[in-house]
Amino acid sequence: MASGIRNLQAFKKRLNKRVLKSTEVELKKLIFESSLLVERTAKDSLISGNKSGNVYIRGGKPHTASAEGEAPANDGGNLLSGISTRVKEMRSSVIGQVFTNSHGLSPYGKDLEFGTKNMGKRPFMQPALEQNRPKIRRKFRNANYIK
């Protein structure tokens, strides 16, 4: 009888390990998908919508800059191509990050998002998160991670 209990305990331990591993993989996938939603929305805001700022001639073509409060206008594509997503583990947490360039929000992206003493804000990351917040909550609710 004792060996049956040991086998049951070993089985429960293996099952628990599998369930936890499966849950961890599923959670990382949800976080990555959610982060990608924010990334896509941030990128879309740069290339869509009418911009109402100053008009400049660049490379022989007119370029309309964004006005304060609008998402930045896509000019050379550096900001657009520099927006990325990653999921990383920190201690016992899994974190989804959407960032510009390879070290968080690049100085250029940061200046656009939050403004400077010489330039008003042209937010594109925070509005992308806020726009997707209900979709992200729904994803986590449907997967039974939140109520």
C-alpha positions as CSV (number, residue, x, y, z in Angstrom):
1,M,0.0,0.0,0.0
2,A,2.8,2.4,0.8
3,S,4.3,2.0,-2.7
4,G,0.9,3.0,-4.1
5,I,0.9,6.2,-2.1
6,R,4.4,7.0,-3.2
7,N,3.4,6.4,-6.8
8,L,0.4,8.6,-6.4
9,Q,2.5,11.3,-4.8
10,A,5.1,11.0,-7.6
11,F,2.3,11.2,-10.1
12,K,0.8,14.3,-8.5
13,K,4.2,15.9,-8.5
14,R,4.8,15.2,-12.2
15,L,1.3,16.4,-13.1
16,N,1.7,19.6,-11.1
17,K,5.0,20.3,-12.8
18,R,3.3,19.8,-16.3
19,V,0.4,22.0,-15.4
20,L,2.6,24.8,-14.1
21,K,4.9,24.6,-17.1
22,S,1.9,24.6,-19.5
23,T,0.4,27.6,-17.6
24,E,3.7,29.5,-17.7
25,V,3.9,28.9,-21.5
26,E,0.3,30.0,-22.0
27,L,0.8,33.1,-19.9
28,K,4.0,34.1,-21.8
29,K,2.1,33.7,-25.0
30,L,-0.8,35.9,-23.8
31,I,1.6,38.6,-22.7
32,F,3.5,38.5,-26.0
33,E,0.2,38.7,-28.0
34,S,-0.9,41.6,-25.9
35,S,2.4,43.4,-26.3
36,L,2.2,42.9,-30.1
37,L,-1.3,44.5,-30.1
38,V,0.2,47.6,-28.5
39,E,3.2,47.5,-30.8
40,R,1.0,47.4,-33.9
41,T,-1.2,50.2,-32.7
42,A,1.8,52.4,-31.9
43,K,3.2,51.8,-35.4
44,D,-0.2,52.4,-37.0
45,S,-0.5,55.7,-35.3
46,L,2.7,56.9,-36.9
47,I,1.7,56.0,-40.4
48,S,-2.1,56.8,-40.3
49,G,-4.2,59.7,-39.6
50,N,-3.9,63.3,-40.8
51,K,-1.1,65.3,-39.2
52,S,-1.7,69.0,-38.7
53,G,1.7,70.4,-37.8
54,N,4.1,72.4,-39.9
55,V,4.8,71.5,-43.5
56,Y,8.5,71.1,-44.5
57,I,10.2,70.2,-47.7
58,R,12.4,67.2,-47.3
59,G,14.1,65.4,-50.1
60,G,12.1,67.6,-52.5
61,K,8.8,66.4,-51.1
62,P,6.5,68.1,-48.6
63,H,6.3,66.5,-45.1
64,T,3.6,67.4,-42.7
65,A,4.8,67.1,-39.1
66,S,2.5,66.2,-36.2
67,A,1.1,68.9,-34.0
68,E,1.4,68.7,-30.2
69,G,-0.9,65.9,-28.9
70,E,-0.8,64.0,-32.2
71,A,1.2,60.8,-32.7
72,P,4.5,61.6,-34.5
73,A,4.4,61.8,-38.2
74,N,6.4,59.0,-39.9
75,D,9.3,60.7,-41.7
76,G,12.4,58.6,-42.3
77,G,11.0,55.4,-40.8
78,N,13.6,55.1,-38.0
79,L,11.1,55.5,-35.2
80,L,8.7,53.1,-36.9
81,S,11.2,50.4,-37.6
82,G,12.7,50.8,-34.1
83,I,9.5,49.8,-32.2
84,S,9.8,46.3,-30.9
85,T,8.3,43.8,-28.4
86,R,9.8,41.4,-26.0
87,V,8.7,39.3,-23.1
88,K,11.1,38.7,-20.2
89,E,11.0,37.2,-16.8
90,M,12.0,39.2,-13.7
91,R,12.1,37.3,-10.5
92,S,8.6,35.7,-10.3
93,S,7.0,38.0,-12.9
94,V,6.6,37.9,-16.6
95,I,6.7,41.3,-18.3
96,G,5.8,42.4,-21.8
97,Q,7.7,45.4,-23.1
98,V,7.0,47.5,-26.1
99,F,9.9,49.9,-26.7
100,T,11.8,51.9,-29.3
101,N,15.3,50.7,-30.3
102,S,17.2,48.3,-28.1
103,H,17.4,50.1,-24.8
104,G,13.9,50.9,-23.6
105,L,12.5,54.1,-25.0
106,S,15.2,55.8,-27.1
107,P,16.0,59.4,-26.4
108,Y,14.2,60.3,-29.7
109,G,11.1,58.2,-28.9
110,K,11.1,59.4,-25.3
111,D,11.3,63.1,-26.4
112,L,8.4,62.5,-28.7
113,E,6.3,60.6,-26.2
114,F,6.8,63.0,-23.3
115,G,7.9,66.3,-25.0
116,T,10.9,68.5,-24.1
117,K,11.2,72.0,-23.0
118,N,11.2,73.0,-26.7
119,M,8.6,70.6,-28.0
120,G,5.2,69.5,-26.9
121,K,4.2,65.8,-26.4
122,R,3.5,63.6,-29.4
123,P,2.4,60.5,-27.5
124,F,2.2,57.2,-29.4
125,M,3.0,54.4,-26.9
126,Q,0.7,55.3,-24.0
127,P,-2.3,55.9,-26.3
128,A,-1.6,52.5,-28.0
129,L,-1.7,50.8,-24.6
130,E,-4.9,52.6,-23.5
131,Q,-6.6,51.7,-26.8
132,N,-5.8,48.0,-26.4
133,R,-6.4,47.8,-22.6
134,P,-10.0,46.4,-23.0
135,K,-8.8,43.8,-25.6
136,I,-5.9,42.8,-23.3
137,R,-8.2,42.4,-20.3
138,R,-10.6,40.3,-22.4
139,K,-7.8,38.0,-23.4
140,F,-6.7,37.5,-19.8
141,R,-10.4,37.1,-18.7
142,N,-11.1,34.5,-21.4
143,A,-8.0,32.5,-20.3
144,N,-9.2,32.7,-16.7
145,Y,-6.2,34.7,-15.4
146,I,-8.4,37.5,-14.2
147,K,-12.1,37.9,-13.3
